[in-house]
C-alpha cells in the first residue's frame, strides 16, 4: 500500500492541477473512512451522507434517490453546453475483511472487496474539481454525478437511479472500475462489449422417491439432476454461436440424505453469462427449454426460476475513442491499455444501454507487484495513488467531451429506452 501522493506519467494540464489542488490526500482519507464503514446494498445511508456533506461543502446541491440511498448531483457550467454523466457505486460485499490495516472494516462480515470505496472517492474528487472549474467559468457544459446504490444486488440499483432521472438529458456517460490486474497509474479500455450479461437460474426436480435397489419403480432423481447439470452447458455450446461467449456454470447442487434412498427433491443453481446482447435475450428461453428436454426422459417434475440480471456492458466506439485520447494525453500511451473482455457483470450496463458511454478499468495494483488479490476477496486492497489517477481521468475525459462536443447523427433519434427510431 502506498500513500496519498499521486505521480502520473503523462503531461498534466494546468487546469487539472488547479482544479484538484490539495484534494489527493483528502480523497484518500475519504476512501479509508468509507472502507472502514462498509454498507451493503440498499443500506448505504452513512456513505450517502458522507458524500453529500462533501458536495454541499463545495457549493453543490446533491439529492438523495427516492429509494433513500444514493445521490444525484449536477455541476453546471455553461448551461447551453452538453451534459455528461459520471457514475460511481456505493455498496460493499457480504464478506469478512481479512486485511491488517488501520482502515480495516469495522463491520463484521461486510467489506469493500470490489473497490466501490475507491470509485466513490474518485467521483467525489472529480465533483469537487468540476465545482471549482464551474466557479471559475471554465466548465463548458454540465456534468451529472451519479452515486448509485446496490450494484452488487440483482437486479442492481442502476435501474432505480435511471428511474430517478439519472440520465435525463445526458449525452455521454463514464465510469471506472478497479482492476487489480492493471498497475496504478494506468487504465484499460476497449470499444464494444467489455463485461458480460448475467442471469441466475435455479432448477428444482421432483419425484416420488424410493429405494436405490429399484430405481425403475420411481424417478431416479439424482441421475436426472446430474444429467441436467452436465448436459445443459454442453448443449448450449451446440445451440449458440460460441463467439457469443454464452456459458452456464453451476454454483450449488443439493439432493438426498441417505445413500440408499432416492430423494423426492433435488435442486441446482448457477449463473448464465454472455457477451452478446441478442444471445442474452435468447438465453432466457433457451436454457429452460434445454432443461425440460433433458429431464423429460426421467419423468421428473421440473420447476425453473430464471431471473434476468443485467445486459452486457457495451462501450460506445466514439465515446471510447474520446476517453482513450484523453487518457493518452494525460498518462502517456504506455499507460493506456486494451482491456480484455470479462465474463463478470456490471449493472452500469443499464446506463450504457440508454446512453453512449464508457466503462474503463482503473489500475489499482502496486507497480512491480506480479500478483495482487483479485476482486471479491477479503484481502483485496489498492494502491491508493489510483484514486488521484482516476479523478484526473474522469476530469480529462469529461472536459474533452464537453469541449469537443458530442456528435449526433441527425438522421437518427432515440427513445428514452435507447431504441433507434
C-alpha positions in Angstrom: 0.0 0.0 0.0 1.4 3.4 -0.9 0.5 6.8 0.4 -1.8 9.5 -0.9 0.6 11.3 -3.2 0.0 10.5 -6.8 2.6 10.6 -9.6 1.3 10.4 -13.1 3.4 9.6 -16.1 1.8 11.8 -18.7 1.6 15.6 -19.1 -1.0 17.0 -16.8 -2.8 20.2 -18.0 -2.5 23.1 -15.7 -6.3 23.3 -15.4 -6.4 19.8 -13.9 -3.7 20.8 -11.4 -5.7 23.9 -10.4 -9.0 22.1 -10.1 -7.6 19.3 -7.9 -5.0 21.1 -5.9 -4.9 19.8 -2.4 -7.6 17.1 -2.9 -5.4 14.0 -3.2 -4.9 13.3 0.5 -8.4 14.3 1.3 -9.8 11.8 -1.2 -7.6 9.0 0.3 -8.9 9.9 3.7 -12.5 9.7 2.4 -11.8 6.3 0.8 -10.4 5.0 4.1 -13.4 6.3 6.0 -15.8 4.5 3.6 -13.7 1.4 3.7 -13.8 1.3 7.5 -17.6 1.7 7.5 -18.9 -0.5 4.6 -22.6 -0.8 3.9 -24.5 -3.5 2.0 -26.8 -2.9 -1.0 -29.8 -0.6 -0.3 -28.3 0.3 3.1 -25.6 2.9 2.1 -27.1 5.6 4.2 -23.9 6.7 6.0 -21.9 6.6 2.8 -24.5 8.7 1.0 -24.5 11.2 3.8 -20.7 11.4 3.8 -20.7 12.0 0.1 -23.5 14.6 0.3 -21.6 16.5 3.0 -18.5 16.8 0.8 -20.5 18.0 -2.2 -22.5 20.5 -0.1 -19.3 22.0 1.3 -18.2 22.6 -2.3 -21.4 24.6 -3.0 -23.2 21.8 -4.8 -26.8 20.6 -4.2 -27.0 16.7 -4.2 -30.3 15.0 -3.9 -31.0 11.6 -2.4 -32.6 9.0 -4.7 -36.2 8.1 -3.9 -35.1 4.7 -2.6 -33.4 6.5 0.3 -29.8 5.9 -0.6 -27.6 7.0 -3.5 -27.3 10.6 -4.8 -27.6 12.7 -8.0 -25.8 16.0 -8.2 -25.4 18.4 -11.2 -22.4 20.6 -11.7 -23.5 23.4 -14.0 -21.0 25.5 -16.1 -22.2 26.6 -19.5 -25.9 25.8 -19.3 -26.1 25.6 -23.1 -23.3 23.0 -23.3 -23.5 19.2 -23.4 -24.5 17.2 -20.4 -22.1 14.4 -19.4 -22.7 11.9 -16.5 -20.2 10.3 -14.3 -21.2 7.3 -12.2 -19.8 5.5 -9.1 -21.3 2.7 -6.9 -21.6 2.8 -3.1 -22.2 -0.7 -1.8 -19.9 -3.3 -0.2 -20.0 -7.1 -0.2 -21.1 -9.6 2.5 -17.5 -10.8 3.1 -15.1 -10.5 6.0 -12.2 -8.0 5.7 -9.0 -10.1 6.1 -6.5 -7.2 5.9 -4.5 -5.9 8.8 -4.6 -2.2 8.1 -5.7 0.9 10.1 -8.8 1.3 7.8 -10.0 -2.3 8.0 -13.7 -2.8 8.0 -15.3 -2.2 11.4 -18.4 -4.1 10.4 -18.0 -7.9 10.8 -19.0 -9.8 7.6 -19.0 -6.7 5.4 -16.1 -5.3 3.4 -15.3 -3.2 0.3 -13.8 -6.1 -1.6 -14.7 -4.8 -5.0 -13.3 -1.2 -4.9 -16.6 0.7 -4.7 -15.0 2.8 -1.9 -12.4 3.8 -4.5 -15.0 4.5 -7.1 -16.8 6.8 -4.7 -13.8 8.7 -3.6 -12.7 9.2 -7.3 -16.1 10.6 -8.2 -16.3 12.9 -5.2 -12.8 14.2 -6.1 -14.0 14.7 -9.7 -17.1 16.5 -8.5 -15.1 18.9 -6.3 -12.7 19.6 -9.1 -15.6 20.3 -11.5 -17.2 22.6 -9.0 -14.0 24.6 -8.9 -14.0 24.8 -12.7 -17.6 25.9 -12.8 -17.0 28.6 -10.3 -14.0 29.9 -12.4 -16.1 29.9 -15.5 -14.1 27.1 -17.1 -16.7 24.4 -17.4 -18.0 24.3 -20.9 -21.2 22.4 -20.2 -22.9 20.4 -17.4 -21.9 17.3 -15.5 -24.1 15.0 -13.6 -22.6 13.0 -10.7 -24.4 9.7 -10.0 -23.7 7.8 -6.8 -25.6 4.6 -7.3 -26.7 2.2 -4.6 -26.8 -1.6 -4.8 -24.5 -2.5 -7.7 -23.9 -5.9 -6.1 -27.6 -6.7 -5.9 -29.6 -8.5 -8.6 -31.3 -6.6 -10.1 -28.9 -3.8 -9.2 -29.5 -0.2 -8.2 -28.8 1.1 -11.7 -32.5 0.8 -12.7 -33.6 2.8 -9.6 -31.1 5.5 -10.5 -32.4 5.6 -14.0 -36.0 5.7 -12.8 -35.0 8.8 -10.8 -33.7 10.6 -13.9 -30.0 9.9 -13.7 -29.6 10.0 -17.4 -32.3 12.6 -18.3 -30.8 14.8 -21.0 -27.4 13.1 -20.7 -25.4 12.7 -23.9 -22.5 10.6 -22.7 -21.6 8.7 -19.5 -18.4 7.5 -18.0 -17.5 5.1 -15.1 -14.3 3.5 -13.8 -13.9 0.1 -12.2 -10.9 -1.1 -10.2 -8.8 -3.7 -11.9 -6.1 -5.5 -9.8 -4.5 -6.8 -13.0 -3.5 -3.3 -14.1 -0.9 -1.2 -12.4 -1.9 2.0 -10.6 -1.2 4.9 -12.9 -2.6 3.0 -15.9 -6.0 2.4 -17.3 -7.5 -0.2 -19.7 -10.4 0.4 -22.1 -11.9 -1.2 -25.1 -14.8 -0.5 -27.5 -17.7 -2.9 -27.7 -18.7 -5.4 -25.0 -16.4 -5.2 -22.0 -18.4 -7.2 -19.4 -21.0 -9.9 -19.8 -24.7 -10.1 -19.2 -25.6 -12.2 -16.2 -28.8 -14.1 -15.3 -29.4 -16.6 -12.5 -31.1 -20.0 -12.9 -32.4 -22.4 -10.4 -33.8 -25.8 -11.3 -35.8 -28.0 -9.0 -36.6 -31.6 -9.9 -39.2 -33.8 -8.0 -40.4 -37.4 -8.0 -42.0 -39.9 -5.6 -38.6 -41.1 -4.2 -37.8 -44.7 -3.5 -35.2 -47.4 -2.8 -31.9 -47.3 -4.6 -32.3 -51.0 -5.2 -35.3 -50.4 -7.5 -34.8 -47.1 -9.5 -37.0 -48.5 -12.2 -40.0 -48.1 -9.9 -39.6 -44.4 -9.3 -37.9 -41.3 -10.7 -34.1 -41.6 -10.4 -33.8 -38.0 -9.3 -30.1 -37.7 -8.7 -29.4 -39.2 -12.2 -31.8 -36.7 -13.7 -30.3 -33.8 -11.8 -26.7 -34.8 -12.7 -27.8 -35.1 -16.4 -29.3 -31.6 -16.3 -26.2 -30.2 -14.6 -23.7 -31.8 -17.1 -25.6 -31.6 -20.3 -27.3 -28.2 -20.2 -24.0 -26.3 -20.5 -22.7 -28.7 -23.2 -25.8 -28.4 -25.3 -25.7 -24.6 -25.1 -22.4 -24.7 -26.9 -24.1 -26.5 -29.8 -27.2 -24.3 -30.0 -25.5 -20.9 -30.0 -22.5 -19.4 -31.8 -19.5 -19.8 -29.5 -18.4 -16.3 -30.3 -21.3 -15.0 -28.2 -19.4 -16.3 -25.1 -22.5 -17.9 -23.7 -21.8 -20.1 -20.6 -23.8 -21.7 -17.8 -21.8 -22.5 -14.6 -23.5 -24.2 -11.7 -22.7 -23.0 -8.2 -24.9 -25.2 -6.0 -26.4 -28.7 -6.1 -28.3 -30.4 -3.4 -30.3 -33.6 -3.1 -30.7 -36.6 -0.8 -30.0 -37.5 2.8 -29.1 -41.2 2.7 -27.0 -43.4 0.4 -29.8 -46.0 -0.1 -32.7 -43.6 -0.6 -33.6 -42.0 -3.9 -34.8 -38.5 -2.9 -38.0 -36.8 -3.7 -36.4 -33.4 -4.4 -33.2 -32.1 -5.9 -32.0 -28.6 -6.8 -29.2 -26.9 -8.6 -28.5 -23.2 -9.2 -26.0 -21.3 -11.2 -25.3 -18.3 -13.5 -25.7 -17.7 -17.2 -23.3 -15.3 -18.7 -23.0 -14.0 -22.3 -21.2 -11.1 -24.1 -23.8 -10.8 -26.9 -27.0 -8.8 -26.2 -29.1 -10.7 -28.8 -28.0 -14.0 -27.4 -28.7 -12.7 -23.9 -32.3 -12.3 -25.0 -32.3 -15.8 -26.4 -30.8 -17.4 -23.3 -33.9 -16.7 -21.2 -35.9 -19.0 -23.4 -33.2 -21.5 -24.5 -31.9 -22.5 -21.1 -35.3 -23.5 -19.6 -36.1 -25.3 -22.8 -33.0 -27.4 -22.7 -33.5 -28.3 -19.0 -37.0 -29.5 -19.8 -35.8 -31.6 -22.7 -33.0 -33.2 -20.7 -35.2 -34.0 -17.7 -38.2 -35.3 -19.7 -37.0 -39.0 -20.2 -36.6 -39.3 -16.4 -40.3 -38.3 -15.9 -39.2 -35.9 -13.2 -41.2 -32.8 -12.3 -39.4 -29.7 -13.3 -39.6 -26.2 -11.8 -37.3 -23.5 -13.1 -36.6 -20.0 -11.8 -34.9 -17.9 -14.4 -34.1 -14.4 -13.2 -32.8 -11.8 -15.6 -29.9 -9.8 -14.3 -28.1 -7.2 -16.4 -27.2 -6.9 -20.1 -23.6 -6.8 -21.4 -21.8 -3.5 -20.8 -21.1 -2.3 -24.3 -18.7 0.7 -24.7 -19.6 3.1 -27.5 -16.8 3.4 -30.1 -16.9 7.2 -30.3 -17.0 7.7 -26.6 -14.2 5.1 -26.2 -12.0 6.9 -28.6 -12.6 10.2 -26.7 -11.8 8.5 -23.4 -8.7 6.8 -24.9 -7.5 10.1 -26.4 -7.9 12.0 -23.1 -6.2 9.2 -21.1 -3.3 9.0 -23.5 -2.7 12.8 -23.3 -2.8 12.6 -19.5 -1.0 9.4 -18.7 1.1 8.7 -21.8 0.4 6.0 -24.4 2.2 3.2 -22.5 -0.2 3.6 -19.6 -3.4 3.2 -21.7 -4.0 -0.5 -22.3 -6.5 -2.5 -24.3 -8.9 -4.1 -21.8 -9.8 -7.8 -22.2 -13.4 -8.8 -22.1 -14.6 -10.0 -18.8 -17.3 -12.6 -18.0 -18.0 -10.7 -14.9 -21.1 -8.4 -14.9 -21.6 -4.7 -14.0 -25.0 -3.0 -13.8 -23.5 0.1 -15.3 -24.6 -1.8 -18.4 -28.1 -0.4 -18.0 -26.6 3.1 -18.3 -24.7 2.1 -21.5 -28.0 0.6 -22.8 -29.6 4.1 -22.6 -26.7 6.5 -23.4 -23.4 6.1 -25.3 -20.5 5.9 -22.8 -17.5 4.0 -21.4 -16.8 1.6 -18.6 -13.0 1.7 -18.1 -10.6 -0.4 -16.0 -8.7 1.7 -13.4 -5.4 0.2 -12.5 -5.0 -0.3 -8.7 -2.1 -2.8 -8.5 1.1 -1.6 -6.9 3.6 -1.2 -9.8 6.2 -4.0 -9.7 3.8 -6.5 -8.0 3.3 -9.6 -10.1 0.3 -10.9 -8.3 -2.4 -9.0 -6.5 -5.5 -10.2 -4.7 -8.5 -10.4 -7.0 -11.8 -8.7 -6.6 -14.3 -10.2 -4.2 -11.6 -11.5 -1.9 -11.3 -10.5 1.8 -7.7 -9.4 1.3 -8.4 -7.2 -1.7 -6.8 -3.7 -1.4 -5.5 -1.0 -3.7 -2.5 1.2 -4.3 -4.1 4.5 -3.3 -2.3 6.6 -5.9 -5.0 5.1 -8.2 -7.6 7.5 -6.6 -5.9 10.7 -7.8 -5.3 9.0 -11.2 -8.9 8.0 -11.5 -10.1 11.5 -10.6 -7.9 13.1 -13.2 -9.0 10.5 -15.8 -12.7 11.4 -15.2 -11.9 15.1 -15.4 -9.9 14.7 -18.6 -12.5 12.5 -20.4 -15.3 14.8 -19.3 -13.7 18.0 -20.4 -12.7 16.5 -23.7 -16.3 15.5 -24.3 -17.6 18.9 -23.3 -15.0 20.9 -25.3 -15.2 18.8 -28.5 -18.9 18.4 -28.4 -20.7 15.1 -28.7 -21.6 14.3 -32.3 -25.0 13.0 -33.1 -26.3 11.6 -36.4 -29.2 13.9 -37.4 -30.8 11.1 -39.3 -31.4 9.1 -36.1 -33.4 9.8 -32.9 -33.7 7.6 -29.9 -36.4 6.8 -27.5 -35.8 7.0 -23.7 -35.0 3.3 -23.7 -32.3 3.8 -26.4 -34.1 2.2 -29.3 -33.3 3.7 -32.7 -36.5 5.1 -34.3 
